[in-house]
Amino acid sequence: MKNIRTKFLTGTIIISMFLSMGCSDILDEQPRNIYEPGYFKTEQGVLGGLVSMYAHLRYIFGQGYYYNITLTGTDEYTWAASADANFKDADMTSGGTMSPSTSRADVLWSTAYSNINTASGIIENAEAAGVDQSLIAEARFFRAFDYFYLVQTFGGVPLDLGGGVLKFNVTPSRVSTRNTVPEVYTICIFPDLKQAIIDLPDRPRLTGTVAKTVARLYLAKAYLTYGWWLQNPNNIPTWPECPRTDPDGHDAAWYFQQAYNVAVEAIDNPGPFHGLQPTYYDVHVASNDRNPEILLFADHTNASKYFNGDTDFGYAGGGAPDNFACWMVTAQMESLRSSATPGGNGDYNVSSVPREAAQWGGRPWTRMAPPIGVFENTFADKTNDSRYDGTFTTVYRANWQKNNSTPVLYNANGLPVYPGDNSIGAVGINLGLGDAILTFLPDESLAGSITYYEGVMNQYVKSNIAAGAIPGRADWVISPRGINRQFYPGLWKIGTYRTDNGTGLGSPNGSTCRPFDIAKFSELYLVAAEAVVKGATPTAGKSARELVNVLRARAGKWRWDNAGNVAKVEDNSAAMIAATPTDITLNYILEERSREFFGEGYRWFDLARTQKWEEIAGTYEICGIIESGTNVSKDFHVPHTYVRNIQPFHYLRPIPQAQMDRLDISEAEKEAFQNPGY
């Protein structure tokens, strides 16, 4: 077995959780070096263990390299200009090959097992502390939660950590046996989640803690995923090898029906705190983080360094427990240049969009880029559907006034551009965004009017990012088919947010300080709809189309236009519903899931579950890379088609090499422990 870590997760991951009513109430537990059974027989021990469970989420979700493994290689993201092997291997193009040493699924493996052991310690011992069953139910939820992510990622995994199946273990062990997929589901995941639903409250005891609704969501997802596994329509291999039969005697159809039933029960009984936000924008605008639609998140704050995992507010290095996922998908827009000379007749050498700690911007690591298909296919409707505007930063606006007093600059076509108002808005956030400096066009209708300047990069070839110009427009432009591995729309929905920027640029290299969303109430509708597509019998008013249309109607409602940086009150719900197909197919469900959850870490799991990964993401288009000092021409904006080498065995990630090295077993046993193909 892996060398079980019995040490308490140290003070760097203690998390703050606030009462739903708004006043501060912090679960504060001092760091401990070790857990032992007696500790969990005290109320202090139970609460301390639970604090560590919420804290462990930070080491997985928002961790940029794990974020990469959930998205890179899908139709949502490929590797970007600054990518290293972590990203190219996940993408499986351009020479990248997934291996036990390079798969960043190691982040999940190394973090989940210590938490599972803590959960087992609470479940076994907490009754002696006289605590409410609802607290033990939180531990049950997290044990099932971690095992669900493990079994989806690696196949069958060990249930015995050295002390017996699902037993708390205090003795490190270097031997292990993997359980089968059916055993992991039927021995742990299903029983733990069903009991958690019984014992958890309807309302979270604190903002961010789990309640019945999130347990129902994960039980529905587990039923759905296991139904797919039993059915196995494309003959994807599993490991350890075992028959595709259920120990409890149910077939795939039974599990699809259960997935539907549980999801609908959660929709109909959301409790007093959970439900959909009125607009898609409201779900993701940073000032509304921790809203009732978010069922589970890895929390962060800039109110206290201690309660932000002790990460640096001024400069974060890009490692857990910090939230740095958004850095991976942010391009180097600070490279944009304008001219200080009237008419743009001089050098274009002034940075007009400097790096800022704001939701539209943030720290640009440029490791992951969205392919062209995202903009042409996934988000084809950019007029009625607010989710495109509520997902991406597509317009980069002048903000140089925050570190430069120049009153006017000259941009595309030598036309003047002006900075925004450097004042503090009513919600305490600097809203001073000026004229558009760069716009990613919504479609190709103006592509024939674009002039791309030719010359040598980094010698002030106009925009300095090889963008083009359209006559009469002051903003540089890039059309969808000009999206490339260096410059592309940022992911606004998970972008940086801080409340301590003042009137300046803030600390864009510091901690992101936003919670990273893990589970949403909205997913219940798409889980239930997918179950219907797979044969579940729906109840009245909740067919697949009706369920999908709840989210599509919401997506048609606007209250803010990110691209225009203006209020926009518009209701396109009728048009959105009318455009929904009468016959909802699996591929349509997957398209809706991408529109709803784009860039949030769902995509690889969705494509692996439905066995559609190779079909949907086997090829993609994107433009290339320009290097400093090389000649830039319009050829930089010519798309290239790439083919991914996705094989059936890739539907399971390799057991991490670090884990293989820990095992004190024979080479033959190690070979049997590792997933085939790796």
KAZIQUI-V777918 format. One record per residue. N is the residue number from 1. RES is the residue in three letters. PSI is psi in whole degrees, 0 to 359 (* if undefined). OMEGA is omega in degrees with one decimal (none if undefined). Layout:
BEGIN
n={N	N}
res={RES	RES}
psi={PSI	PSI}
omega={OMEGA	OMEGA}
END
This chain:
BEGIN
n={1	2	3	4	5	6	7	8	9	10	11	12	13	14	15	16	17	18	19	20	21	22	23	24	25	26	27	28	29	30	31	32	33	34	35	36	37	38	39	40	41	42	43	44	45	46	47	48	49	50	51	52	53	54	55	56	57	58	59	60	61	62	63	64	65	66	67	68	69	70	71	72	73	74	75	76	77	78	79	80	81	82	83	84	85	86	87	88	89	90	91	92	93	94	95	96	97	98	99	100	101	102	103	104	105	106	107	108	109	110	111	112	113	114	115	116	117	118	119	120	121	122	123	124	125	126	127	128	129	130	131	132	133	134	135	136	137	138	139	140	141	142	143	144	145	146	147	148	149	150	151	152	153	154	155	156	157	158	159	160	161	162	163	164	165	166	167	168	169	170	171	172	173	174	175	176	177	178	179	180	181	182	183	184	185	186	187	188	189	190	191	192	193	194	195	196	197	198	199	200	201	202	203	204	205	206	207	208	209	210	211	212	213	214	215	216	217	218	219	220	221	222	223	224	225	226	227	228	229	230	231	232	233	234	235	236	237	238	239	240	241	242	243	244	245	246	247	248	249	250	251	252	253	254	255	256	257	258	259	260	261	262	263	264	265	266	267	268	269	270	271	272	273	274	275	276	277	278	279	280	281	282	283	284	285	286	287	288	289	290	291	292	293	294	295	296	297	298	299	300	301	302	303	304	305	306	307	308	309	310	311	312	313	314	315	316	317	318	319	320	321	322	323	324	325	326	327	328	329	330	331	332	333	334	335	336	337	338	339	340	341	342	343	344	345	346	347	348	349	350	351	352	353	354	355	356	357	358	359	360	361	362	363	364	365	366	367	368	369	370	371	372	373	374	375	376	377	378	379	380	381	382	383	384	385	386	387	388	389	390	391	392	393	394	395	396	397	398	399	400	401	402	403	404	405	406	407	408	409	410	411	412	413	414	415	416	417	418	419	420	421	422	423	424	425	426	427	428	429	430	431	432	433	434	435	436	437	438	439	440	441	442	443	444	445	446	447	448	449	450	451	452	453	454	455	456	457	458	459	460	461	462	463	464	465	466	467	468	469	470	471	472	473	474	475	476	477	478	479	480	481	482	483	484	485	486	487	488	489	490	491	492	493	494	495	496	497	498	499	500	501	502	503	504	505	506	507	508	509	510	511	512	513	514	515	516	517	518	519	520	521	522	523	524	525	526	527	528	529	530	531	532	533	534	535	536	537	538	539	540	541	542	543	544	545	546	547	548	549	550	551	552	553	554	555	556	557	558	559	560	561	562	563	564	565	566	567	568	569	570	571	572	573	574	575	576	577	578	579	580	581	582	583	584	585	586	587	588	589	590	591	592	593	594	595	596	597	598	599	600	601	602	603	604	605	606	607	608	609	610	611	612	613	614	615	616	617	618	619	620	621	622	623	624	625	626	627	628	629	630	631	632	633	634	635	636	637	638	639	640	641	642	643	644	645	646	647	648	649	650	651	652	653	654	655	656	657	658	659	660	661	662	663	664	665	666	667	668	669	670	671	672	673	674	675	676	677	678}
res={MET	LYS	ASN	ILE	ARG	THR	LYS	PHE	LEU	THR	GLY	THR	ILE	ILE	ILE	SER	MET	PHE	LEU	SER	MET	GLY	CYS	SER	ASP	ILE	LEU	ASP	GLU	GLN	PRO	ARG	ASN	ILE	TYR	GLU	PRO	GLY	TYR	PHE	LYS	THR	GLU	GLN	GLY	VAL	LEU	GLY	GLY	LEU	VAL	SER	MET	TYR	ALA	HIS	LEU	ARG	TYR	ILE	PHE	GLY	GLN	GLY	TYR	TYR	TYR	ASN	ILE	THR	LEU	THR	GLY	THR	ASP	GLU	TYR	THR	TRP	ALA	ALA	SER	ALA	ASP	ALA	ASN	PHE	LYS	ASP	ALA	ASP	MET	THR	SER	GLY	GLY	THR	MET	SER	PRO	SER	THR	SER	ARG	ALA	ASP	VAL	LEU	TRP	SER	THR	ALA	TYR	SER	ASN	ILE	ASN	THR	ALA	SER	GLY	ILE	ILE	GLU	ASN	ALA	GLU	ALA	ALA	GLY	VAL	ASP	GLN	SER	LEU	ILE	ALA	GLU	ALA	ARG	PHE	PHE	ARG	ALA	PHE	ASP	TYR	PHE	TYR	LEU	VAL	GLN	THR	PHE	GLY	GLY	VAL	PRO	LEU	ASP	LEU	GLY	GLY	GLY	VAL	LEU	LYS	PHE	ASN	VAL	THR	PRO	SER	ARG	VAL	SER	THR	ARG	ASN	THR	VAL	PRO	GLU	VAL	TYR	THR	ILE	CYS	ILE	PHE	PRO	ASP	LEU	LYS	GLN	ALA	ILE	ILE	ASP	LEU	PRO	ASP	ARG	PRO	ARG	LEU	THR	GLY	THR	VAL	ALA	LYS	THR	VAL	ALA	ARG	LEU	TYR	LEU	ALA	LYS	ALA	TYR	LEU	THR	TYR	GLY	TRP	TRP	LEU	GLN	ASN	PRO	ASN	ASN	ILE	PRO	THR	TRP	PRO	GLU	CYS	PRO	ARG	THR	ASP	PRO	ASP	GLY	HIS	ASP	ALA	ALA	TRP	TYR	PHE	GLN	GLN	ALA	TYR	ASN	VAL	ALA	VAL	GLU	ALA	ILE	ASP	ASN	PRO	GLY	PRO	PHE	HIS	GLY	LEU	GLN	PRO	THR	TYR	TYR	ASP	VAL	HIS	VAL	ALA	SER	ASN	ASP	ARG	ASN	PRO	GLU	ILE	LEU	LEU	PHE	ALA	ASP	HIS	THR	ASN	ALA	SER	LYS	TYR	PHE	ASN	GLY	ASP	THR	ASP	PHE	GLY	TYR	ALA	GLY	GLY	GLY	ALA	PRO	ASP	ASN	PHE	ALA	CYS	TRP	MET	VAL	THR	ALA	GLN	MET	GLU	SER	LEU	ARG	SER	SER	ALA	THR	PRO	GLY	GLY	ASN	GLY	ASP	TYR	ASN	VAL	SER	SER	VAL	PRO	ARG	GLU	ALA	ALA	GLN	TRP	GLY	GLY	ARG	PRO	TRP	THR	ARG	MET	ALA	PRO	PRO	ILE	GLY	VAL	PHE	GLU	ASN	THR	PHE	ALA	ASP	LYS	THR	ASN	ASP	SER	ARG	TYR	ASP	GLY	THR	PHE	THR	THR	VAL	TYR	ARG	ALA	ASN	TRP	GLN	LYS	ASN	ASN	SER	THR	PRO	VAL	LEU	TYR	ASN	ALA	ASN	GLY	LEU	PRO	VAL	TYR	PRO	GLY	ASP	ASN	SER	ILE	GLY	ALA	VAL	GLY	ILE	ASN	LEU	GLY	LEU	GLY	ASP	ALA	ILE	LEU	THR	PHE	LEU	PRO	ASP	GLU	SER	LEU	ALA	GLY	SER	ILE	THR	TYR	TYR	GLU	GLY	VAL	MET	ASN	GLN	TYR	VAL	LYS	SER	ASN	ILE	ALA	ALA	GLY	ALA	ILE	PRO	GLY	ARG	ALA	ASP	TRP	VAL	ILE	SER	PRO	ARG	GLY	ILE	ASN	ARG	GLN	PHE	TYR	PRO	GLY	LEU	TRP	LYS	ILE	GLY	THR	TYR	ARG	THR	ASP	ASN	GLY	THR	GLY	LEU	GLY	SER	PRO	ASN	GLY	SER	THR	CYS	ARG	PRO	PHE	ASP	ILE	ALA	LYS	PHE	SER	GLU	LEU	TYR	LEU	VAL	ALA	ALA	GLU	ALA	VAL	VAL	LYS	GLY	ALA	THR	PRO	THR	ALA	GLY	LYS	SER	ALA	ARG	GLU	LEU	VAL	ASN	VAL	LEU	ARG	ALA	ARG	ALA	GLY	LYS	TRP	ARG	TRP	ASP	ASN	ALA	GLY	ASN	VAL	ALA	LYS	VAL	GLU	ASP	ASN	SER	ALA	ALA	MET	ILE	ALA	ALA	THR	PRO	THR	ASP	ILE	THR	LEU	ASN	TYR	ILE	LEU	GLU	GLU	ARG	SER	ARG	GLU	PHE	PHE	GLY	GLU	GLY	TYR	ARG	TRP	PHE	ASP	LEU	ALA	ARG	THR	GLN	LYS	TRP	GLU	GLU	ILE	ALA	GLY	THR	TYR	GLU	ILE	CYS	GLY	ILE	ILE	GLU	SER	GLY	THR	ASN	VAL	SER	LYS	ASP	PHE	HIS	VAL	PRO	HIS	THR	TYR	VAL	ARG	ASN	ILE	GLN	PRO	PHE	HIS	TYR	LEU	ARG	PRO	ILE	PRO	GLN	ALA	GLN	MET	ASP	ARG	LEU	ASP	ILE	SER	GLU	ALA	GLU	LYS	GLU	ALA	PHE	GLN	ASN	PRO	GLY	TYR}
psi={158	155	96	129	111	0	143	141	124	179	344	348	13	137	149	139	135	150	143	330	354	337	153	130	108	129	100	117	132	148	145	151	338	148	142	161	320	329	322	0	10	152	320	320	318	312	322	319	321	321	317	331	316	324	327	339	328	334	354	304	123	346	118	328	326	320	317	315	341	348	318	133	359	185	356	325	148	182	149	181	324	14	146	195	334	325	320	324	322	329	332	33	171	39	356	138	126	136	165	336	335	349	121	14	352	333	316	309	311	336	322	321	322	324	320	318	319	317	316	324	319	313	321	326	346	335	329	340	350	23	163	147	336	330	319	326	328	320	320	317	311	328	315	319	309	318	327	316	322	314	327	325	316	350	208	137	163	133	343	114	10	344	5	165	121	28	146	134	132	359	115	138	142	18	157	154	132	134	163	166	311	324	318	318	310	336	326	297	307	310	318	317	321	319	323	319	321	318	340	152	164	325	132	140	334	156	123	345	163	149	185	320	316	325	321	320	313	330	318	317	321	317	314	313	318	325	316	317	317	320	316	62	334	18	46	130	153	167	139	149	138	160	148	61	154	129	334	2	12	155	178	320	322	317	325	320	319	321	315	311	315	319	317	322	320	320	318	340	68	349	175	358	340	153	176	146	158	329	160	323	319	331	325	348	131	329	351	23	155	31	167	345	337	113	334	138	156	112	150	161	152	15	336	126	320	315	15	24	16	26	161	126	335	319	113	137	353	56	158	147	19	155	103	22	320	336	325	329	17	125	168	65	345	349	347	139	145	174	145	356	129	135	359	29	348	195	144	88	20	127	113	347	70	159	134	146	72	158	329	342	243	193	122	102	337	52	335	134	140	133	166	325	333	319	334	330	299	310	53	322	103	1	307	320	116	353	333	309	329	3	316	154	110	349	125	120	156	127	19	342	346	349	14	127	4	126	334	144	171	129	223	142	19	16	149	147	148	149	172	182	120	60	167	128	177	333	11	19	138	117	15	70	134	212	156	129	322	135	129	113	149	337	189	10	334	7	324	345	356	132	122	124	142	147	198	127	146	15	39	50	76	253	339	0	17	30	170	182	148	133	134	352	141	347	144	155	151	128	166	322	6	2	132	178	352	322	121	162	140	167	86	321	331	17	170	146	129	154	10	26	335	223	8	200	351	209	78	344	0	190	140	322	17	148	148	118	137	318	142	147	325	333	334	322	321	331	313	320	319	321	322	316	328	7	356	145	120	160	167	132	359	51	172	316	320	323	313	321	340	315	324	323	317	320	337	354	123	145	350	143	104	316	320	348	42	158	143	105	106	139	105	23	318	318	321	316	319	330	352	130	149	321	107	120	169	318	325	321	316	324	316	322	322	320	323	323	23	132	16	4	14	334	315	320	320	315	328	318	312	359	35	7	306	320	315	326	13	333	157	163	142	153	174	211	141	137	154	131	357	162	135	131	180	344	338	338	26	120	148	146	132	146	129	143	72	115	160	324	343	347	352	138	154	146	131	144	324	322	318	322	334	335	128	68	171	163	324	319	324	319	321	334	325	147	139	147	347	*}
omega={175.8	179.1	-171.1	178.0	178.9	178.3	174.1	174.6	-166.4	-174.5	-179.7	-179.9	175.3	-170.0	175.3	177.2	-171.8	178.0	-179.7	-177.6	170.3	179.8	-172.9	173.7	-168.2	170.3	-171.8	-179.5	179.0	179.5	176.5	-179.9	-175.4	171.4	172.4	-170.7	-177.7	-179.0	-178.8	175.4	175.5	177.8	178.4	-180.0	178.7	-179.3	177.6	177.5	178.9	176.2	-179.3	179.8	175.7	179.6	-176.8	178.5	-179.0	-177.4	179.5	-170.4	-170.9	173.5	-166.7	-177.2	172.0	174.8	177.8	-174.0	178.3	-173.2	-177.6	-176.2	175.5	176.5	179.4	-178.4	170.0	-179.8	-178.7	-168.0	-176.5	-176.1	171.0	-175.5	177.6	-174.1	-179.8	177.2	177.3	-178.1	177.8	167.8	176.2	176.0	-178.9	179.9	179.2	178.6	177.6	-178.4	-174.1	178.6	-179.0	167.9	175.2	178.5	179.4	-176.4	-173.0	-177.7	-172.1	-171.0	177.2	178.4	176.5	-179.7	176.5	179.0	179.0	177.2	178.0	-176.8	-178.7	-165.5	-168.1	-179.3	178.9	178.9	179.4	-178.6	179.6	-179.8	-179.4	177.4	176.1	179.1	176.1	177.1	177.1	178.5	-174.9	175.6	177.6	179.4	-179.2	179.0	178.6	177.0	179.7	-175.2	174.9	-173.3	-170.2	-170.9	178.7	-177.1	-176.5	171.6	179.2	-179.8	178.3	-178.7	-176.0	-177.1	-180.0	178.4	175.2	-175.4	177.6	-177.5	178.9	-178.2	-178.6	173.7	-176.3	172.6	178.8	171.4	178.9	177.7	179.2	179.5	-179.6	179.8	-169.7	178.8	-174.7	-166.1	-177.8	-179.5	-178.8	-178.2	179.1	177.5	177.8	179.3	178.7	-168.5	-179.0	177.2	174.2	-177.9	177.8	179.8	174.0	173.9	179.3	177.0	-171.6	176.9	-175.2	-172.4	-179.2	176.7	176.4	177.4	-176.8	174.1	177.9	178.3	179.5	176.1	-179.0	-177.1	179.5	175.3	175.4	-179.0	178.9	-176.9	175.7	-171.9	-177.1	176.0	176.0	-177.2	174.7	178.7	-7.8	-178.9	178.0	177.0	176.9	178.5	-176.6	178.9	-179.8	173.3	-179.9	176.3	-177.6	-178.5	178.6	-178.7	175.5	178.4	177.8	177.7	178.6	-175.7	-177.1	179.4	180.0	176.0	178.5	178.0	-176.7	-177.3	-173.0	-174.0	-173.5	-173.9	-171.5	177.1	-178.0	170.7	-176.0	178.3	176.8	178.1	-179.1	179.7	-166.8	178.8	-168.7	179.0	179.4	177.1	-179.5	179.7	-173.7	176.8	-177.8	-175.4	-178.0	178.1	170.4	-166.4	174.2	179.8	169.3	175.6	-177.6	176.8	-179.3	-178.1	169.6	-179.0	178.4	177.8	-170.5	178.1	-176.3	-179.7	178.9	-172.9	-179.2	177.6	178.4	10.2	-178.2	173.1	-179.0	179.7	-174.8	177.6	-174.3	-173.4	-180.0	-178.9	-175.0	-179.1	173.8	176.5	-180.0	-178.6	172.0	-177.4	174.9	-176.5	178.6	-178.7	-179.5	-177.0	177.5	178.6	172.6	-170.7	178.8	177.3	-176.1	176.9	-179.8	179.8	-176.7	176.6	-177.0	-173.7	-179.5	-171.7	180.0	-172.5	-173.1	174.1	172.6	179.3	-174.7	-177.7	176.9	176.7	-177.9	-178.5	177.4	-173.6	179.6	-173.1	-176.1	-178.7	-179.0	179.5	179.8	-177.9	-179.0	-172.5	-177.7	-172.5	174.2	180.0	-179.7	178.8	-170.4	162.7	-176.7	177.1	178.6	-169.4	-178.9	174.1	-175.2	-178.3	-178.2	172.5	-175.7	-174.3	179.3	-173.4	-176.6	172.6	-177.9	-169.4	-177.8	-178.9	-180.0	-176.6	-176.9	173.1	-172.7	178.0	179.6	178.8	-176.3	-177.3	-179.7	-179.1	-175.3	-179.3	176.3	-179.2	178.1	-177.0	-170.3	175.5	-175.6	-178.0	177.8	174.7	178.0	176.2	168.3	-174.5	-177.2	-177.3	-175.5	-174.3	179.6	-174.1	-179.2	-179.5	-174.6	170.7	175.3	-178.0	179.9	179.4	-176.8	-179.3	-179.6	167.3	173.5	172.7	178.5	-171.9	-175.4	174.5	178.1	172.5	-178.0	179.5	175.3	-178.1	176.7	-179.0	-179.5	-178.5	169.1	-176.9	170.3	179.4	-178.2	-178.5	171.8	177.4	-176.3	-174.4	179.9	-173.1	-173.3	179.0	176.4	-177.6	-175.9	-169.5	178.4	-173.0	-177.9	175.2	174.6	179.6	-175.4	-178.9	-172.7	179.2	-177.6	-178.2	179.7	-179.4	-174.4	178.6	-177.2	-178.3	179.9	172.9	173.8	170.1	174.4	-176.1	-178.7	-176.1	-176.7	176.2	-177.6	-177.6	179.9	-179.0	-177.8	172.4	179.6	179.6	178.3	178.2	177.2	177.5	179.8	171.4	178.7	178.5	-176.8	172.2	-177.8	177.6	-177.8	170.3	179.2	-178.5	-180.0	178.5	178.4	-175.8	173.1	-179.6	179.4	176.3	177.1	-179.3	179.0	-177.6	-179.3	166.2	178.7	177.7	180.0	-176.9	-179.5	-178.0	-179.1	172.6	179.8	178.9	-174.4	-179.3	178.4	-175.8	-177.8	178.8	179.4	179.7	-179.2	-178.3	179.7	180.0	175.4	179.9	-180.0	179.4	177.1	-179.7	178.0	175.4	-179.9	176.0	179.0	178.2	179.0	177.6	-176.0	-171.5	-175.0	173.6	-177.8	176.4	-179.6	-156.8	-178.6	178.8	179.3	-177.2	177.5	179.9	-175.4	179.2	-179.0	-172.5	-177.2	-179.1	-173.5	-173.3	-176.7	175.9	176.5	178.5	172.2	176.3	-167.1	-175.0	171.1	-178.8	176.7	177.7	-179.4	-178.3	-179.2	175.2	-179.8	178.5	176.9	-177.7	175.2	-177.9	172.7	178.2	180.0	179.9	177.6	179.0	-178.6	179.3	-179.3	-177.6	179.2	179.9	166.3	175.2	178.1	170.1	-174.7	-178.8	178.9	176.9	179.2	-179.4	179.8	-172.8	176.9	-179.4	-177.2	178.7	177.8	178.2	176.8	178.8	178.8	-179.6	-178.1	176.0	-178.7	178.6	-178.1	none}
END
